[in-house]
């Protein structure tokens, strides 16, 4: 019997660098193409882009960049920041393997001296998770407005209870993750001045279902947001890949995590 364990890194309490994602990043670095990298891992093209979006959204700097144009028609590359992450992960993986080897030597696995240890983690169904730095916290009798500076230079306003601010010890300068469902994100053509959370972006991908469409929009800095709208709404907006649209969400629809 052998002792084995996978190494994964979390960022702000969310799964960030997992074994499959590391394989994908190495494959992107080798092939310079998301489609070729996805086949090499293997995983679906859609899952590969979703993994890249999650990593870029949670990281303080972009890890993967899309390139357009050029003699080869563009491609996908790992940023210098992403390369450093891979190097760091490789070092950690080496130490992790040494630790498991030493632990196996010290533990009597055959006779059950070492009990099974399970790590419980909560996985969220919310597709949109954006990391930001707290700029300001204003409280009243019940609620508090938390303003985040997102990695792509835009601000996000969230309304949470004062109790949540106290429990999470949300303070200016700290990193927080904003979490919200894709069906809470309104899709439009132009931002309304009355909305605090409204951004412009360009459609990356549209996935059509029987009654709804899932629309992935790049909002800058290699970060993206996902909105799910009805097919009627998508048709009325005449959506298409590459089209510029607006994304908005109510401040009270946002959950903060760390």
Secondary structure in CASP SS format (residue, H / E / C, confidence):
PFRMAT SS
TARGET T0000
AUTHOR 0000-0000-0000
METHOD secondary structure of the structure
MODEL  1
X C 1.00
X C 1.00
X C 1.00
X C 1.00
X C 1.00
X C 1.00
X C 1.00
X C 1.00
X E 1.00
X E 1.00
X E 1.00
X C 1.00
X C 1.00
X E 1.00
X E 1.00
X E 1.00
X E 1.00
X C 1.00
X H 1.00
X H 1.00
X H 1.00
X H 1.00
X H 1.00
X H 1.00
X H 1.00
X H 1.00
X H 1.00
X H 1.00
X H 1.00
X H 1.00
X H 1.00
X C 1.00
X C 1.00
X H 1.00
X H 1.00
X H 1.00
X H 1.00
X H 1.00
X H 1.00
X H 1.00
X H 1.00
X C 1.00
X C 1.00
X C 1.00
X H 1.00
X H 1.00
X H 1.00
X H 1.00
X H 1.00
X H 1.00
X H 1.00
X H 1.00
X H 1.00
X H 1.00
X H 1.00
X H 1.00
X H 1.00
X H 1.00
X C 1.00
X C 1.00
X C 1.00
X C 1.00
X C 1.00
X E 1.00
X E 1.00
X E 1.00
X E 1.00
X E 1.00
X C 1.00
X C 1.00
X C 1.00
X C 1.00
X C 1.00
X E 1.00
X E 1.00
X E 1.00
X E 1.00
X E 1.00
X C 1.00
X H 1.00
X H 1.00
X H 1.00
X H 1.00
X H 1.00
X H 1.00
X H 1.00
X H 1.00
X H 1.00
X H 1.00
X H 1.00
X H 1.00
X H 1.00
X H 1.00
X H 1.00
X H 1.00
X H 1.00
X H 1.00
X H 1.00
X H 1.00
X H 1.00
X H 1.00
X H 1.00
X H 1.00
X H 1.00
X H 1.00
X H 1.00
X C 1.00
X C 1.00
X H 1.00
X H 1.00
X H 1.00
X C 1.00
X C 1.00
X C 1.00
X C 1.00
X C 1.00
X C 1.00
X C 1.00
X C 1.00
X C 1.00
X C 1.00
X C 1.00
X C 1.00
X C 1.00
X C 1.00
X C 1.00
X C 1.00
X E 1.00
X E 1.00
X E 1.00
X E 1.00
X E 1.00
X E 1.00
X E 1.00
X E 1.00
X E 1.00
X E 1.00
X E 1.00
X E 1.00
X C 1.00
X C 1.00
X C 1.00
X E 1.00
X E 1.00
X E 1.00
X E 1.00
X E 1.00
X E 1.00
X E 1.00
X E 1.00
X C 1.00
X C 1.00
X C 1.00
X C 1.00
X E 1.00
X E 1.00
X E 1.00
X E 1.00
X E 1.00
X E 1.00
X E 1.00
X H 1.00
X H 1.00
X H 1.00
X H 1.00
X H 1.00
X H 1.00
X H 1.00
X C 1.00
X C 1.00
X C 1.00
X C 1.00
X C 1.00
X C 1.00
X E 1.00
X E 1.00
X E 1.00
X E 1.00
X E 1.00
X E 1.00
X C 1.00
X H 1.00
X H 1.00
X H 1.00
X C 1.00
X E 1.00
X E 1.00
X E 1.00
X C 1.00
X C 1.00
X C 1.00
X C 1.00
X C 1.00
X C 1.00
X C 1.00
X C 1.00
X C 1.00
X E 1.00
X E 1.00
X E 1.00
X E 1.00
X E 1.00
X E 1.00
X E 1.00
X E 1.00
X E 1.00
X E 1.00
X E 1.00
X C 1.00
X C 1.00
X C 1.00
X E 1.00
X E 1.00
X E 1.00
X E 1.00
X E 1.00
X E 1.00
X E 1.00
X E 1.00
X E 1.00
X C 1.00
X C 1.00
X E 1.00
X E 1.00
X E 1.00
X E 1.00
X E 1.00
X E 1.00
X E 1.00
X E 1.00
X H 1.00
X H 1.00
X H 1.00
X H 1.00
X H 1.00
X H 1.00
X C 1.00
X C 1.00
X C 1.00
X C 1.00
X C 1.00
X C 1.00
X C 1.00
X E 1.00
X E 1.00
X E 1.00
X E 1.00
X E 1.00
X C 1.00
X C 1.00
X H 1.00
X H 1.00
X H 1.00
X C 1.00
X E 1.00
X E 1.00
X E 1.00
X C 1.00
END
